[in-house]
Amino acid sequence: MKRIAVLTSGGDSPGMNAAIRAVTRSAIYRGLDVIGFRRGYEGLLDGDGVPLTKSSVGGIIHRGGTMLRTARSDRFRRPEGINEAISRLREYDIDGLAVVGGDGSFRGAWALHEQGFPVAGIPGTIDNDIAGTDSTIGFDTACNTALQSVEKLRDTASSHDRLFIVEVMGRSAGFLALEVAVASGAECVLVPEVPFHLEHLCEKLHYAKQRGKTHSMIILAEGVMSANQLASRLKDTGGYEARITVLGHVQRGGSPSSFDAVLASRMGASAVEMLLEGQRGFMVGYVNQQLTSCPLPTAWESKKPLNHEMMALVEALSI
């Protein structure tokens, strides 16, 4: 290998810049040239590649978002799009590609691998829903960002004797909601993986009120339902008035935590090393505090289990 490329795809997450920096500097250290493609696969198809140097990635490790920017590409999903991407990579004399993103991004990388092009996946998503790794880049930061907001809302909830519903990201996975719920001492958490019974929730709130509790906090993963829907159902079923806060995309922003910055750096450097060792079509993972690798399809073919010990903690330590 003489030249590799890196791109970020899908939703941004804190730590992506640290991964770009690690890929770039590790590759240069090993005598390789590096090209960064802006705007993900869409930029690859457009030939929007720029040389990356030690200087160009300097000072980005603590910046949120991604310096290469990101986008979703409908063109890339078609067979002709894959062929065009391969042509672009050959045009730039690229020998290997590192893709930072989630399972959708990895599906695209796998399509390139099936055409014989060397690819490596680096898991970057705040949802932490990628199988094959205990943690993804950005998850820890997003948890802390959401936690800070919940703690501030708790002050208002206690001052005004109110019930708050805080909606966090997580369309199909409740890892973020569960982590924030445990860390904030929330009274209840609703996640997509666990069936939701409104009557049970109302019973918990009623029991808390009987005990003299004057405020409560519900952490809701967006994949269960919207906060507005839950508030409406709580009012209709139990007569509870709830205030709503939707944290939204603020969870994706901000400087990465030290954990995410270090994790991204280790994963980026390992991706380069594994490509040079001859690994192909793989994802760098973090399992039991060790870096590992697994086939890219693991990311979407295996369902990552929710931590039921954490779920039990919410029940045991809350209302």
Secondary structure, 3 states (H helix, E strand, C coil): CCEEEEEECCCCCCCHHHHHHHHHHHHHHCCCEEEEECCHHHHHHHCCEEEECCCCCCCCCCCCCCCCCCCCCCHHHCHHHHHHHHHHHHHCCCCEEEEEECHHHHHHHHHHHHCCCCEEEEEECCCCCCCCCCCCECHHHHHHHHHHHHHHHHHHHHHHCCEEEEEECCCCCCHHHHHHHHHHCCCEEECCCCCCCHHHHHHHHHHHHHCCCCCEEEEEECCCCCHHHHHHHHHHHHCCCEEEEECHHHHHCCCCCHHHHHHHHHHHHHHHHHHHCCCCCEEEEEECCEEEEEECCHHHHCCCCCCHHHHHHHHHHCC
